[in-house]
Every structure is written in C-alpha cells, then in structure tokens.
Amino acid sequence: MLTAGVDLAAESKGTALAVIDWSRRAATVEVGLGVPDAAIARVAPDVDRLGIDCAFGWPDDFVSFVTRHAEGLRVDGSREEGLAWRRRLSYRATDRATRDITGRWPLSVATDRLGLTAMHCAVLLDAIGDAVGTPVDRSGGGTAVEVYPAATLRGWGFDTRGYKSDGGVREALLDRILARAPWLDLGSATRQLLVSSDDAFDAVIAALAARAHALGRTHPVPEEYRDQARREGWIALPVGRLEELAPEGAPSGAPG
C-alpha cells in the first residue's frame, strides 16, 4: 500500500507532499516542499489514498446565500439571528461533526483564512479527477480524502499545542509519535525537515490519516449527510490508535 498526504497552501510554494510506502515492515517516507499541482496529480493514480489538508467545498447554506445575493434576490435570514445564523452559513456539516467529536470548531472555509487555499483545492481536485479518470468524491469515497492533521493527532492522544509555530515542540512531538510508531522510517534528512517545516510535518500526518481511512479506521459519514458531504466535503477523523496503522510484521511501539 502507498498513501500520500498534502499540506495545501494557497500557492504551490507553500505546499508539501508526503508519500508513505507500507509494503515492508518499516514504512518509508518521502517528503517534498514547494510541490505543484501537476506533481500531486501524477502521484494520485499510484496511491491507495491521498489525504489533503484543506476543505473540499463550501457550506451549502453559504453557497445558497451568495448565489441569491448575486442574483439580486432576498437572502434568507429569517430562521435564525445573530451567531446562530452566521454559524449556519459559516460551517459545513463535517465542521459541526468535527466539533462534536473533538470539542473544537475547525476554521470556517467561508469566513476564515482558508478561502484562498480552498480555491486552490478546488482546482487541484479537478486535476486529481483527471489523473485518476473519475471526478473526486468529496465525501472521501475515492482516492482523495479531506483530512485535518491537528485533529488527527489529538484523536490519537497527542498534545498539539504550539507544534505549528515551534520547531522544538515539533521535535518533541515527533519523538512521541515515533515512540508509538517505531515502524515509521523517516531517515535523518526527512526527520530534520519535519522539525524545520510545519508544512512537511503536516503532510506526513496527512499521509498517516490517509492510511487510517484506507484501513477503515476513521469515523464514517453519517447516512443523513452523505449527499451533503459529496458537495461540501467530509473530514476523515481517526478512530482507534496510531499503532493500528503498522505495516504487517512491524515492531510494536510504546503504549499510547
């Protein structure tokens, strides 16, 4: 099995790609920075799952709101007022499910800083669909799946405070990850890259999340949200433990 992870930025300059080969007792990792969409699309047909750290779509209610406004029609704000109304427009069904599971709201693709990156993601998903020969199922039913590295780590029991901004925190977190996953073969150069770059770090976590999804160790999309998830996207959050991702015959890690 091969899985890949993408830490997507608004431009290729800040985008990282990690590929993990699970075919041996040690899962080997390759990471690149400044990766263009064409390189990601080339990888897509060869991997079992491709985890992308970005929202795959926008909230249905937000899309309806903007469409009606553009057409000069009255926008519907009658059902709620204030914060409840803004949250209905701002958050997707998967964002609400993520809050229920993790206790934290993800950033809103409609109102926070994710908008430019989500525009990039929409174009990338088209390129991936062209490469694999079928449009991307935004609910995660195909090769590509939406992932959330920080929530993935918290789901596996890791403290993520400060890891995005502090290389020392990332190094300590990486030590804790490797203690539980000694089968993850980074090599010295890749390990140093993960310490120095939060983009590279998140790409590897995205590739691990992709492995969890491929093995059926993520929360499923509830039946009532499946159609909505195909439009809005759905975050694949892990269930179980990191250790359960180990390649066949791999050494056991320390208890979580």
C-alpha positions as CSV (number, residue, x, y, z in Angstrom):
1,M,0.0,0.0,0.0
2,L,1.0,3.6,-0.7
3,T,-0.6,6.6,0.9
4,A,0.1,10.3,0.3
5,G,-0.6,13.4,2.2
6,V,-0.7,17.0,1.1
7,D,-0.4,20.1,3.3
8,L,-2.0,22.5,0.8
9,A,-1.3,26.2,0.7
10,A,-2.8,29.0,-1.4
11,E,0.1,28.6,-3.8
12,S,2.5,25.7,-4.7
13,K,5.3,27.5,-2.9
14,G,3.9,26.6,0.5
15,T,2.5,23.1,-0.5
16,A,4.1,19.9,0.9
17,L,3.6,16.4,-0.3
18,A,4.5,13.2,1.6
19,V,4.3,9.6,0.3
20,I,4.5,6.6,2.6
21,D,5.3,3.1,1.4
22,W,3.6,0.5,3.6
23,S,4.8,-2.6,1.7
24,R,7.6,-3.5,4.2
25,R,8.0,-3.9,7.9
26,A,9.2,-0.3,8.1
27,A,7.0,2.3,6.4
28,T,9.3,4.6,4.4
29,V,8.6,8.3,4.0
30,E,9.4,10.7,1.2
31,V,8.6,14.4,1.6
32,G,8.8,17.4,-0.8
33,L,8.2,21.1,-0.4
34,G,7.0,23.6,-3.0
35,V,5.1,20.9,-4.8
36,P,3.0,21.9,-7.9
37,D,-0.5,20.5,-8.6
38,A,0.8,18.5,-11.6
39,A,3.2,16.6,-9.3
40,I,0.3,15.8,-6.8
41,A,-1.9,14.7,-9.7
42,R,0.8,12.4,-11.0
43,V,1.0,10.7,-7.7
44,A,-2.8,10.2,-7.3
45,P,-3.2,7.2,-9.6
46,D,-0.4,5.3,-7.8
47,V,-1.6,5.6,-4.2
48,D,-4.4,3.8,-2.3
49,R,-5.4,7.0,-0.6
50,L,-4.4,10.7,-0.8
51,G,-5.1,12.8,2.2
52,I,-5.4,16.6,1.6
53,D,-5.4,19.1,4.4
54,C,-7.9,21.6,3.1
55,A,-11.7,21.9,2.9
56,F,-13.0,20.2,-0.2
57,G,-16.1,22.5,-0.5
58,W,-18.2,25.3,1.0
59,P,-21.3,25.1,3.2
60,D,-24.5,24.6,1.2
61,D,-26.2,27.4,3.1
62,F,-23.3,29.7,2.3
63,V,-23.4,28.8,-1.4
64,S,-27.1,29.5,-1.5
65,F,-26.7,32.8,0.3
66,V,-24.0,34.1,-2.1
67,T,-25.9,32.8,-5.1
68,R,-29.2,34.6,-4.1
69,H,-27.3,37.7,-3.3
70,A,-25.5,37.7,-6.7
71,E,-28.9,37.2,-8.5
72,G,-30.4,40.2,-6.6
73,L,-32.8,38.1,-4.6
74,R,-33.6,38.5,-1.0
75,V,-31.3,36.4,1.2
76,D,-33.0,34.2,3.8
77,G,-32.0,35.3,7.3
78,S,-35.4,34.7,8.9
79,R,-34.8,31.3,10.6
80,E,-32.1,32.5,13.0
81,E,-30.5,35.7,14.1
82,G,-27.0,36.7,15.2
83,L,-24.5,34.0,16.0
84,A,-26.7,31.0,15.1
85,W,-27.4,32.4,11.6
86,R,-23.7,33.2,11.0
87,R,-22.7,29.7,12.1
88,R,-25.3,28.1,9.8
89,L,-23.7,29.9,6.8
90,S,-20.1,29.6,8.0
91,Y,-19.8,25.9,8.9
92,R,-20.3,22.7,6.9
93,A,-21.9,19.6,8.2
94,T,-18.5,18.0,8.7
95,D,-17.3,21.0,10.7
96,R,-20.2,20.5,13.1
97,A,-19.5,16.8,13.3
98,T,-15.8,17.6,14.0
99,R,-16.8,19.9,16.8
100,D,-19.0,17.1,18.3
101,I,-16.1,14.6,18.1
102,T,-13.2,16.8,19.1
103,G,-14.8,19.6,21.1
104,R,-13.3,22.3,18.8
105,W,-14.5,24.2,15.7
106,P,-12.4,23.9,12.6
107,L,-11.6,27.1,10.8
108,S,-14.5,28.2,8.6
109,V,-13.8,27.9,4.9
110,A,-16.5,30.6,4.3
111,T,-15.3,33.2,6.8
112,D,-11.8,32.5,8.0
113,R,-8.4,32.4,6.3
114,L,-9.0,29.2,4.3
115,G,-10.7,30.8,1.3
116,L,-7.7,31.2,-1.0
117,T,-6.4,27.7,-0.2
118,A,-9.9,26.2,-0.8
119,M,-10.0,27.8,-4.2
120,H,-6.6,26.2,-4.9
121,C,-8.0,22.9,-3.6
122,A,-11.0,23.0,-6.0
123,V,-8.6,23.3,-8.9
124,L,-6.4,20.5,-7.5
125,L,-9.4,18.2,-7.1
126,D,-10.2,18.7,-10.8
127,A,-6.6,17.8,-11.7
128,I,-6.7,14.7,-9.5
129,G,-10.0,13.7,-11.0
130,D,-8.5,14.0,-14.5
131,A,-5.5,11.9,-13.4
132,V,-7.4,9.0,-11.9
133,G,-10.1,9.1,-14.6
134,T,-13.1,9.9,-12.4
135,P,-14.3,13.1,-10.5
136,V,-13.2,13.3,-6.9
137,D,-15.9,12.1,-4.4
138,R,-15.6,14.9,-1.8
139,S,-17.1,12.7,0.8
140,G,-14.0,10.5,0.7
141,G,-15.4,7.7,-1.3
142,G,-12.5,7.6,-3.8
143,T,-8.7,8.1,-3.8
144,A,-8.7,11.7,-2.3
145,V,-10.0,12.3,1.2
146,E,-10.1,15.5,3.3
147,V,-8.0,15.3,6.4
148,Y,-7.2,17.6,9.4
149,P,-3.7,16.8,10.8
150,A,-4.1,18.6,14.1
151,A,-7.4,16.9,14.9
152,T,-5.9,13.6,13.7
153,L,-3.0,13.9,16.2
154,R,-5.4,14.8,19.0
155,G,-7.6,11.9,18.1
156,W,-4.5,9.6,18.6
157,G,-3.9,11.2,22.0
158,F,-1.1,13.7,21.3
159,D,-0.9,17.2,22.7
160,T,-0.7,19.6,19.7
161,R,-0.2,22.9,21.5
162,G,2.4,25.0,19.8
163,Y,3.5,22.4,17.2
164,K,2.7,24.6,14.2
165,S,4.9,27.5,15.2
166,D,7.8,26.0,17.2
167,G,10.3,23.6,15.8
168,G,11.3,22.4,19.3
169,V,7.7,21.5,20.0
170,R,7.5,19.6,16.7
171,E,10.7,17.7,17.6
172,A,9.3,16.6,20.9
173,L,6.0,15.7,19.4
174,L,7.8,13.7,16.7
175,D,9.7,11.8,19.4
176,R,6.4,10.8,21.0
177,I,4.9,9.8,17.6
178,L,8.0,7.6,16.8
179,A,7.9,6.0,20.3
180,R,4.4,4.7,19.4
181,A,5.2,4.1,15.8
182,P,8.8,2.8,15.6
183,W,7.9,1.3,12.2
184,L,7.8,4.8,10.7
185,D,11.1,5.1,8.9
186,L,11.9,8.8,8.4
187,G,15.6,8.9,7.9
188,S,17.7,11.7,9.3
189,A,17.2,14.2,6.5
190,T,13.4,13.8,6.5
191,R,13.3,13.9,10.3
192,Q,15.1,17.2,10.2
193,L,12.8,18.6,7.5
194,L,9.8,17.8,9.7
195,V,11.4,19.6,12.6
196,S,12.2,22.7,10.5
197,S,8.9,22.8,8.4
198,D,5.4,22.5,9.8
199,D,4.2,22.1,6.2
200,A,6.3,18.9,5.8
201,F,5.2,17.7,9.3
202,D,1.5,18.1,8.4
203,A,2.0,16.4,5.1
204,V,3.3,13.3,6.8
205,I,0.4,13.4,9.3
206,A,-2.0,13.7,6.4
207,A,-0.4,10.6,4.8
208,L,-0.9,8.7,8.1
209,A,-4.5,9.9,8.2
210,A,-4.9,8.6,4.6
211,R,-3.7,5.2,5.8
212,A,-6.3,5.2,8.6
213,H,-9.0,6.0,6.1
214,A,-7.8,3.3,3.8
215,L,-8.0,0.7,6.7
216,G,-11.5,1.9,7.7
217,R,-10.2,3.4,10.9
218,T,-11.9,6.8,10.5
219,H,-15.4,8.0,11.5
220,P,-17.8,7.2,8.7
221,V,-20.0,9.8,7.0
222,P,-23.5,9.5,8.6
223,E,-26.1,8.3,6.2
224,E,-28.1,11.5,6.6
225,Y,-25.1,13.7,5.5
226,R,-23.8,11.6,2.5
227,D,-25.3,13.8,-0.2
228,Q,-24.3,16.9,1.5
229,A,-20.8,15.6,2.0
230,R,-20.4,15.0,-1.7
231,R,-20.8,18.7,-2.2
232,E,-19.2,20.2,1.0
233,G,-16.5,17.6,1.7
234,W,-16.1,15.5,4.8
235,I,-13.1,15.4,7.2
236,A,-11.9,11.9,7.9
237,L,-11.1,11.8,11.7
238,P,-9.4,8.7,13.1
239,V,-10.8,6.1,15.4
240,G,-8.6,3.7,17.3
241,R,-4.9,4.2,17.9
242,L,-1.9,5.2,15.8
243,E,-0.3,1.8,16.5
244,E,-3.1,0.1,14.4
245,L,-1.7,1.6,11.2
246,A,1.5,-0.5,11.5
247,P,2.6,-2.5,8.4
248,E,2.4,-6.2,8.7
249,G,5.1,-7.7,10.9
250,A,6.3,-4.3,12.1
251,P,7.7,-3.8,15.7
252,S,5.3,-2.7,18.4
253,G,5.6,0.8,19.9
254,A,5.2,2.1,23.4
255,P,1.7,2.1,24.8
256,G,-0.3,5.2,24.0
